[in-house]
Amino acid sequence: MRTLIGIACAAAACLFVLYYYAWEHTIFDSEFESYESAEASGAVAGGWVPEFLPRSATTIIERHDLDTNERCLTARVPEPDLHSLEIRLLDSGYVSASTSPPAPHRLSPFTTCPFELSDLGVEALLFRKPTPGSIEVEYVALLRGERRLFYWSAFR
């Protein structure tokens, strides 16, 4: 009987490790001190750090899932660049959003975005970019007082 319990425990542990590895090996987490370091790593060219992010952005934290293409990011943006960023977002297909956005999706049972929807607060300027022919919608929230940017993709 003890042998069967030991085998069952070992099998359960193996299944957990396989499950964890199979799920987590497609999720990547990166932190960059500056836009230049994100660019040098290939994160901008790879689409994980959006090109609209100002070159002055700092403290960039991004997570993405290769399987689902879901991504989320937070960064600090100097105040003078926030206004020009609003214009750039509108020029690139984003629209001002007045309704509550969907929360960033958990990338896995073990990994979440580097922010919660509650971090946005009520004063956040919210933008969304629906992609025609796709179920994916991109969101950007700007917090002027804190000079923070939040970016995430969600599925309708």
Secondary structure per residue as TSV (DSSP state, phi and psi in degrees):
chain	resnum	aa	ss	phi	psi
A	1	M	-	360.0	-42.5
A	2	R	H	-63.5	-33.8
A	3	T	H	-65.0	-42.5
A	4	L	H	-64.4	-39.9
A	5	I	H	-65.7	-41.3
A	6	G	H	-63.5	-42.4
A	7	I	H	-65.5	-42.2
A	8	A	H	-63.5	-41.6
A	9	C	H	-65.8	-42.5
A	10	A	H	-64.3	-41.1
A	11	A	H	-64.9	-42.1
A	12	A	H	-63.5	-41.5
A	13	A	H	-63.5	-42.4
A	14	C	H	-63.2	-42.9
A	15	L	H	-63.1	-39.8
A	16	F	H	-63.8	-45.0
A	17	V	H	-62.8	-44.2
A	18	L	H	-63.2	-43.3
A	19	Y	H	-61.0	-48.3
A	20	Y	H	-60.7	-47.0
A	21	Y	H	-65.7	-43.0
A	22	A	H	-63.6	-34.7
A	23	W	H	-82.5	-44.9
A	24	E	H	-81.5	-18.0
A	25	H	T	-72.6	-8.3
A	26	T	T	-104.3	3.5
A	27	I	E	-106.7	130.0
A	28	F	E	-122.3	144.6
A	29	D	E	-130.0	122.9
A	30	S	E	-133.9	147.8
A	31	E	E	-128.9	135.4
A	32	F	E	-130.3	140.1
A	33	E	E	-74.4	-27.2
A	34	S	E	-150.0	166.5
A	35	Y	H	-61.8	-39.5
A	36	E	H	-59.7	-40.5
A	37	S	H	-70.0	-33.9
A	38	A	H	-66.1	-41.1
A	39	E	H	-65.0	-43.8
A	40	A	H	-63.8	-29.5
A	41	S	H	-79.2	-12.5
A	42	G	T	93.2	1.5
A	43	A	T	-68.2	-30.0
A	44	V	T	-75.3	-49.4
A	45	A	T	-61.8	-32.8
A	46	G	T	-76.8	-8.9
A	47	G	T	87.0	2.6
A	48	W	S	-80.3	-30.6
A	49	V	S	-110.1	119.2
A	50	P	-	-65.0	143.1
A	51	E	T	-66.7	-23.2
A	52	F	T	-71.7	-14.1
A	53	L	S	-60.9	128.9
A	54	P	-	-61.5	147.2
A	55	R	T	-63.2	-17.7
A	56	S	T	-84.1	-3.0
A	57	A	-	-62.4	143.2
A	58	T	E	-133.1	172.5
A	59	T	E	47.4	57.8
A	60	I	E	-90.0	123.8
A	61	I	E	-123.8	120.8
A	62	E	E	-131.4	148.4
A	63	R	E	-135.1	142.1
A	64	H	E	-149.3	157.4
A	65	D	E	-116.4	118.9
A	66	L	T	-65.5	-32.5
A	67	D	T	-71.9	-43.3
A	68	T	T	-100.6	-12.5
A	69	N	-	67.4	13.3
A	70	E	-	-72.1	144.2
A	71	R	E	-150.3	154.5
A	72	C	E	-150.9	153.7
A	73	L	E	-157.2	148.8
A	74	T	E	-134.9	148.0
A	75	A	E	-154.6	160.2
A	76	R	E	-96.3	136.6
A	77	V	-	-131.9	127.4
A	78	P	-	-58.9	144.7
A	79	E	H	-50.1	-46.2
A	80	P	H	-59.6	-26.8
A	81	D	H	-86.7	-13.6
A	82	L	H	-66.1	-40.4
A	83	H	H	-65.9	-46.3
A	84	S	H	-65.2	-29.6
A	85	L	H	-66.7	-39.8
A	86	E	H	-57.6	-46.2
A	87	I	H	-63.6	-43.9
A	88	R	H	-62.5	-40.1
A	89	L	H	-62.2	-47.2
A	90	L	H	-63.7	-37.4
A	91	D	H	-69.6	-21.8
A	92	S	T	-102.4	18.8
A	93	G	T	102.5	-3.9
A	94	Y	-	-76.9	149.3
A	95	V	E	-123.5	151.9
A	96	S	E	-66.6	135.4
A	97	A	-	-115.8	134.6
A	98	S	-	-110.5	-11.5
A	99	T	S	-94.8	160.4
A	100	S	-	-64.8	129.9
A	101	P	-	-79.9	162.3
A	102	P	-	-69.8	148.1
A	103	A	-	-66.5	149.7
A	104	P	-	-56.4	136.4
A	105	H	-	-72.1	143.6
A	106	R	-	-65.0	129.2
A	107	L	S	-72.8	-24.7
A	108	S	S	-165.2	175.1
A	109	P	S	-62.0	-17.8
A	110	F	S	-111.5	-9.6
A	111	T	-	-131.4	130.9
A	112	T	-	-120.3	172.0
A	113	C	-	-66.2	161.4
A	114	P	S	-77.2	15.1
A	115	F	S	-155.9	162.9
A	116	E	-	-110.8	159.0
A	117	L	G	-59.0	-33.5
A	118	S	G	-65.7	-19.9
A	119	D	G	-67.3	-22.2
A	120	L	S	-70.2	-35.2
A	121	G	-	70.1	176.0
A	122	V	T	-82.4	-17.7
A	123	E	T	-89.1	2.6
A	124	A	-	-68.9	139.4
A	125	L	E	-86.0	123.7
A	126	L	E	-113.2	136.1
A	127	F	E	-129.7	150.1
A	128	R	E	-136.8	152.1
A	129	K	E	-133.3	97.5
A	130	P	E	-72.9	142.2
A	131	T	-	-104.4	114.2
A	132	P	T	-55.5	134.6
A	133	G	T	79.1	7.0
A	134	S	-	-129.0	154.3
A	135	I	S	-90.1	-0.5
A	136	E	E	-87.7	139.9
A	137	V	E	-129.0	134.4
A	138	E	E	-99.7	142.9
A	139	Y	E	-125.1	145.4
A	140	V	E	-134.5	133.1
A	141	A	E	-125.0	135.5
A	142	L	E	-116.9	129.0
A	143	L	E	-110.5	101.1
A	144	R	T	-61.5	-48.9
A	145	G	T	-57.9	-37.2
A	146	E	T	-95.9	-4.9
A	147	R	T	54.5	46.9
A	148	R	E	-120.2	149.2
A	149	L	E	-122.2	138.5
A	150	F	E	-123.7	136.7
A	151	Y	E	-138.1	135.8
A	152	W	E	-158.2	157.9
A	153	S	E	-108.2	148.5
A	154	A	E	-143.2	161.9
A	155	F	E	-113.1	137.5
A	156	R	-	-69.2	360.0
